[in-house]
Amino acid sequence: MGSGKLAGQDSTPRDKSYHFRILGQDLIIRTDKSPEYLESLVKFIESKASRIAEPSFLRKVLLLLLEISDELFAEKKKLAKEKKEWERKLDTLISSLPE
């Protein structure tokens, strides 16, 4: 979030600046996301980080990134597998339809 944006968003007139504290760091970001959504992200990260027993801030953040990335990749793999299964089922249904 180096640019202060979430998910590659471009700045728009609807964007608002939000200040929050995460892992002991004060951050200001500009986004059109709701404060409630941002708070849920902060709580998620803080919860994950609290389980990492690492005194070094940088190492803690890197381990946190690895853990969250692992979860993301696993979910993407799971979704891709489910998509293929649904496509297979759809193909089977379509092929069973009378012409």
N, C-alpha and C positions, 0 to 999 in steps of 0.2 A: 504494500500500500504506500509505496514511496511517493507517489503523486497525490496521495490523499483521496484516491478514488477507490470504489469497490468494483470488481469485475469489469474493468476496462471501460467504465462509463465516461462519457464526455460531459463536461460541465454544462449545465443548462440553467436557465433562470429559476427553475424549481428547486435546484440544489440548495441545501442549507448546510451551514457549518456546525459541526458537533464536536464538543470537547469531551473526552473521557479518559479515564486512567485504566491502563491495562498492564499487568505485570510490573506495576510500580512506575510505569512510564506515562507521562501526559501526552496525549495525541489530539490533534484536531484534524478532522476529515471533512470533506465537502461531498455530500451525496444526497440523493433524493429518497434514500431508504428512511424508514421511520425510526424514531428514537427507540421504540420497543424492540425493533429488529436488531439494531446496533447493540442494545443492552443484552439481547439473547446471545449475540456473537461473543461479546465480552465475557459473559458468564460461562459460556462453553469453553473458551480458551483458558480462563482462570481455573475452571474445574479440571481441565486436562493438565494444566501446568502444575497444579497443586500436588499431583501424583508423581511428579518427576523430582526426585531427590538429587538435585544438582545445584551446588552453590554458585557456579559461574552463570551469570545471566545469559551470555552468548551461547554457552553449551546447552543451557536449559531451553532456549528458544530453538536452537537447531534440533534438539531431540523432540521437541514439541512439533516442529515442522515435519520431521520424519514420521512421527506417529500419525498426524493428521493426513499427511500425504498417503501413507499406507492405507488408511481407512478409505480415502477418496478413491485410490486405485482399485481397491477391493470392491467397492460399490460399483465403480464403472465396469469392472469385469463381470460382476454379477448381473448388472443391467444388460450388458451386451449379450450374455448367455441367455437371459430371459427373452430378449428381443428376438434372438435367433429361434428360440423355442416357439414363440408366438407366431413368427413368420412361417415356421414349418407347419404349425397347426392350421394357419390360415391357408397355406398352399394346399394342404390336405382337404380342407373344407371346400375350397374353390374347385379342386379337381373332382370332388364327389358330386358337384352340382350337375344336373342334366344340361346338355347343350342345346 
